[in-house]
Amino acid sequence: MNIEIVNAEKDDIELKIDNPTIAEVMRVYLNDAGVKFAAWRREHPSKPVIMRIQTSSGTVKKAVADAVAAIHKDISAIESAVKKK
């Protein structure tokens, strides 16, 4: 997986991501966390996804870190549930 920062400010960032599944999971978790705006677009299936994230309070870096931590926690819970069976 490759992620590139296209444009970054304190409360606004654009990322180039080569995996739309990762972008969609991040979008869902970021929007559930209450960020101002999180969405992605892709001009063509052969091109990478451009994801934009905006926050109204706090930094984008903190919002992304919190979303990644929540994703990791949920994946660990799923992994534990699967191992029990």
PyMOL commands that place a pseudoatom at each C-alpha (Angstrom):
pseudoatom trace, name=CA, resn=MET, resi=1, chain=A, elem=C, hetatm=0, pos=[0.000, 0.000, 0.000]
pseudoatom trace, name=CA, resn=ASN, resi=2, chain=A, elem=C, hetatm=0, pos=[1.277, 3.432, -0.927]
pseudoatom trace, name=CA, resn=ILE, resi=3, chain=A, elem=C, hetatm=0, pos=[0.072, 6.710, 0.624]
pseudoatom trace, name=CA, resn=GLU, resi=4, chain=A, elem=C, hetatm=0, pos=[1.352, 10.100, -0.482]
pseudoatom trace, name=CA, resn=ILE, resi=5, chain=A, elem=C, hetatm=0, pos=[0.515, 13.487, 1.033]
pseudoatom trace, name=CA, resn=VAL, resi=6, chain=A, elem=C, hetatm=0, pos=[-0.583, 15.774, -1.778]
pseudoatom trace, name=CA, resn=ASN, resi=7, chain=A, elem=C, hetatm=0, pos=[-1.442, 18.861, 0.301]
pseudoatom trace, name=CA, resn=ALA, resi=8, chain=A, elem=C, hetatm=0, pos=[-1.330, 19.344, 4.071]
pseudoatom trace, name=CA, resn=GLU, resi=9, chain=A, elem=C, hetatm=0, pos=[-2.448, 22.046, 6.466]
pseudoatom trace, name=CA, resn=LYS, resi=10, chain=A, elem=C, hetatm=0, pos=[-3.399, 21.958, 10.153]
pseudoatom trace, name=CA, resn=ASP, resi=11, chain=A, elem=C, hetatm=0, pos=[-7.064, 21.190, 9.565]
pseudoatom trace, name=CA, resn=ASP, resi=12, chain=A, elem=C, hetatm=0, pos=[-7.102, 20.014, 5.925]
pseudoatom trace, name=CA, resn=ILE, resi=13, chain=A, elem=C, hetatm=0, pos=[-5.172, 17.290, 4.091]
pseudoatom trace, name=CA, resn=GLU, resi=14, chain=A, elem=C, hetatm=0, pos=[-5.286, 15.539, 0.723]
pseudoatom trace, name=CA, resn=LEU, resi=15, chain=A, elem=C, hetatm=0, pos=[-3.825, 12.057, 0.395]
pseudoatom trace, name=CA, resn=LYS, resi=16, chain=A, elem=C, hetatm=0, pos=[-3.130, 9.932, -2.664]
pseudoatom trace, name=CA, resn=ILE, resi=17, chain=A, elem=C, hetatm=0, pos=[-3.908, 6.297, -1.787]
pseudoatom trace, name=CA, resn=ASP, resi=18, chain=A, elem=C, hetatm=0, pos=[-3.486, 3.356, -4.157]
pseudoatom trace, name=CA, resn=ASN, resi=19, chain=A, elem=C, hetatm=0, pos=[-6.125, 1.202, -2.401]
pseudoatom trace, name=CA, resn=PRO, resi=20, chain=A, elem=C, hetatm=0, pos=[-9.795, 2.328, -2.495]
pseudoatom trace, name=CA, resn=THR, resi=21, chain=A, elem=C, hetatm=0, pos=[-10.773, -0.206, 0.180]
pseudoatom trace, name=CA, resn=ILE, resi=22, chain=A, elem=C, hetatm=0, pos=[-8.430, 1.429, 2.692]
pseudoatom trace, name=CA, resn=ALA, resi=23, chain=A, elem=C, hetatm=0, pos=[-9.742, 4.858, 1.717]
pseudoatom trace, name=CA, resn=GLU, resi=24, chain=A, elem=C, hetatm=0, pos=[-13.351, 3.754, 2.248]
pseudoatom trace, name=CA, resn=VAL, resi=25, chain=A, elem=C, hetatm=0, pos=[-12.661, 2.190, 5.652]
pseudoatom trace, name=CA, resn=MET, resi=26, chain=A, elem=C, hetatm=0, pos=[-10.830, 5.357, 6.728]
pseudoatom trace, name=CA, resn=ARG, resi=27, chain=A, elem=C, hetatm=0, pos=[-13.687, 7.523, 5.450]
pseudoatom trace, name=CA, resn=VAL, resi=28, chain=A, elem=C, hetatm=0, pos=[-16.256, 5.590, 7.489]
pseudoatom trace, name=CA, resn=TYR, resi=29, chain=A, elem=C, hetatm=0, pos=[-14.218, 5.701, 10.703]
pseudoatom trace, name=CA, resn=LEU, resi=30, chain=A, elem=C, hetatm=0, pos=[-13.313, 9.379, 10.256]
pseudoatom trace, name=CA, resn=ASN, resi=31, chain=A, elem=C, hetatm=0, pos=[-16.935, 10.384, 9.667]
pseudoatom trace, name=CA, resn=ASP, resi=32, chain=A, elem=C, hetatm=0, pos=[-18.014, 8.348, 12.708]
pseudoatom trace, name=CA, resn=ALA, resi=33, chain=A, elem=C, hetatm=0, pos=[-15.367, 10.214, 14.736]
pseudoatom trace, name=CA, resn=GLY, resi=34, chain=A, elem=C, hetatm=0, pos=[-17.007, 13.520, 13.878]
pseudoatom trace, name=CA, resn=VAL, resi=35, chain=A, elem=C, hetatm=0, pos=[-14.545, 15.129, 11.479]
pseudoatom trace, name=CA, resn=LYS, resi=36, chain=A, elem=C, hetatm=0, pos=[-15.896, 18.017, 9.429]
pseudoatom trace, name=CA, resn=PHE, resi=37, chain=A, elem=C, hetatm=0, pos=[-15.363, 16.290, 6.070]
pseudoatom trace, name=CA, resn=ALA, resi=38, chain=A, elem=C, hetatm=0, pos=[-13.861, 13.001, 4.893]
pseudoatom trace, name=CA, resn=ALA, resi=39, chain=A, elem=C, hetatm=0, pos=[-14.337, 11.715, 1.355]
pseudoatom trace, name=CA, resn=TRP, resi=40, chain=A, elem=C, hetatm=0, pos=[-12.429, 10.216, -1.547]
pseudoatom trace, name=CA, resn=ARG, resi=41, chain=A, elem=C, hetatm=0, pos=[-12.673, 10.291, -5.310]
pseudoatom trace, name=CA, resn=ARG, resi=42, chain=A, elem=C, hetatm=0, pos=[-11.013, 8.537, -8.192]
pseudoatom trace, name=CA, resn=GLU, resi=43, chain=A, elem=C, hetatm=0, pos=[-10.922, 9.934, -11.706]
pseudoatom trace, name=CA, resn=HIS, resi=44, chain=A, elem=C, hetatm=0, pos=[-10.410, 6.536, -13.330]
pseudoatom trace, name=CA, resn=PRO, resi=45, chain=A, elem=C, hetatm=0, pos=[-10.015, 2.928, -12.070]
pseudoatom trace, name=CA, resn=SER, resi=46, chain=A, elem=C, hetatm=0, pos=[-6.397, 2.938, -13.221]
pseudoatom trace, name=CA, resn=LYS, resi=47, chain=A, elem=C, hetatm=0, pos=[-5.581, 6.013, -11.100]
pseudoatom trace, name=CA, resn=PRO, resi=48, chain=A, elem=C, hetatm=0, pos=[-5.079, 6.260, -7.327]
pseudoatom trace, name=CA, resn=VAL, resi=49, chain=A, elem=C, hetatm=0, pos=[-7.721, 7.555, -4.943]
pseudoatom trace, name=CA, resn=ILE, resi=50, chain=A, elem=C, hetatm=0, pos=[-7.523, 11.153, -3.711]
pseudoatom trace, name=CA, resn=MET, resi=51, chain=A, elem=C, hetatm=0, pos=[-8.832, 11.431, -0.152]
pseudoatom trace, name=CA, resn=ARG, resi=52, chain=A, elem=C, hetatm=0, pos=[-9.601, 14.752, 1.534]
pseudoatom trace, name=CA, resn=ILE, resi=53, chain=A, elem=C, hetatm=0, pos=[-9.996, 15.144, 5.277]
pseudoatom trace, name=CA, resn=GLN, resi=54, chain=A, elem=C, hetatm=0, pos=[-10.999, 18.346, 7.090]
pseudoatom trace, name=CA, resn=THR, resi=55, chain=A, elem=C, hetatm=0, pos=[-11.412, 18.914, 10.812]
pseudoatom trace, name=CA, resn=SER, resi=56, chain=A, elem=C, hetatm=0, pos=[-13.209, 21.700, 12.633]
pseudoatom trace, name=CA, resn=SER, resi=57, chain=A, elem=C, hetatm=0, pos=[-11.416, 21.161, 15.932]
pseudoatom trace, name=CA, resn=GLY, resi=58, chain=A, elem=C, hetatm=0, pos=[-8.086, 19.482, 16.534]
pseudoatom trace, name=CA, resn=THR, resi=59, chain=A, elem=C, hetatm=0, pos=[-5.618, 18.476, 13.869]
pseudoatom trace, name=CA, resn=VAL, resi=60, chain=A, elem=C, hetatm=0, pos=[-6.076, 16.127, 10.940]
pseudoatom trace, name=CA, resn=LYS, resi=61, chain=A, elem=C, hetatm=0, pos=[-3.091, 14.127, 12.194]
pseudoatom trace, name=CA, resn=LYS, resi=62, chain=A, elem=C, hetatm=0, pos=[-4.894, 13.424, 15.498]
pseudoatom trace, name=CA, resn=ALA, resi=63, chain=A, elem=C, hetatm=0, pos=[-8.141, 12.508, 13.714]
pseudoatom trace, name=CA, resn=VAL, resi=64, chain=A, elem=C, hetatm=0, pos=[-6.327, 10.062, 11.413]
pseudoatom trace, name=CA, resn=ALA, resi=65, chain=A, elem=C, hetatm=0, pos=[-4.379, 8.557, 14.328]
pseudoatom trace, name=CA, resn=ASP, resi=66, chain=A, elem=C, hetatm=0, pos=[-7.621, 8.075, 16.296]
pseudoatom trace, name=CA, resn=ALA, resi=67, chain=A, elem=C, hetatm=0, pos=[-9.326, 6.455, 13.297]
pseudoatom trace, name=CA, resn=VAL, resi=68, chain=A, elem=C, hetatm=0, pos=[-6.397, 4.085, 12.729]
pseudoatom trace, name=CA, resn=ALA, resi=69, chain=A, elem=C, hetatm=0, pos=[-6.436, 3.139, 16.428]
pseudoatom trace, name=CA, resn=ALA, resi=70, chain=A, elem=C, hetatm=0, pos=[-10.187, 2.427, 16.267]
pseudoatom trace, name=CA, resn=ILE, resi=71, chain=A, elem=C, hetatm=0, pos=[-9.747, 0.321, 13.118]
pseudoatom trace, name=CA, resn=HIS, resi=72, chain=A, elem=C, hetatm=0, pos=[-6.933, -1.640, 14.758]
pseudoatom trace, name=CA, resn=LYS, resi=73, chain=A, elem=C, hetatm=0, pos=[-9.068, -2.242, 17.865]
pseudoatom trace, name=CA, resn=ASP, resi=74, chain=A, elem=C, hetatm=0, pos=[-12.002, -3.518, 15.798]
pseudoatom trace, name=CA, resn=ILE, resi=75, chain=A, elem=C, hetatm=0, pos=[-9.768, -5.762, 13.669]
pseudoatom trace, name=CA, resn=SER, resi=76, chain=A, elem=C, hetatm=0, pos=[-8.230, -7.223, 16.834]
pseudoatom trace, name=CA, resn=ALA, resi=77, chain=A, elem=C, hetatm=0, pos=[-11.702, -7.930, 18.220]
pseudoatom trace, name=CA, resn=ILE, resi=78, chain=A, elem=C, hetatm=0, pos=[-12.721, -9.678, 14.998]
pseudoatom trace, name=CA, resn=GLU, resi=79, chain=A, elem=C, hetatm=0, pos=[-9.492, -11.693, 15.016]
pseudoatom trace, name=CA, resn=SER, resi=80, chain=A, elem=C, hetatm=0, pos=[-10.099, -12.797, 18.617]
pseudoatom trace, name=CA, resn=ALA, resi=81, chain=A, elem=C, hetatm=0, pos=[-13.672, -13.800, 17.830]
pseudoatom trace, name=CA, resn=VAL, resi=82, chain=A, elem=C, hetatm=0, pos=[-12.553, -15.874, 14.843]
pseudoatom trace, name=CA, resn=LYS, resi=83, chain=A, elem=C, hetatm=0, pos=[-9.812, -17.612, 16.816]
pseudoatom trace, name=CA, resn=LYS, resi=84, chain=A, elem=C, hetatm=0, pos=[-12.325, -18.692, 19.489]
pseudoatom trace, name=CA, resn=LYS, resi=85, chain=A, elem=C, hetatm=0, pos=[-14.305, -20.743, 16.981]
for i in range(1, 85): cmd.bond("trace and resi %d" % i, "trace and resi %d" % (i + 1))
show_as sticks, trace
zoom trace
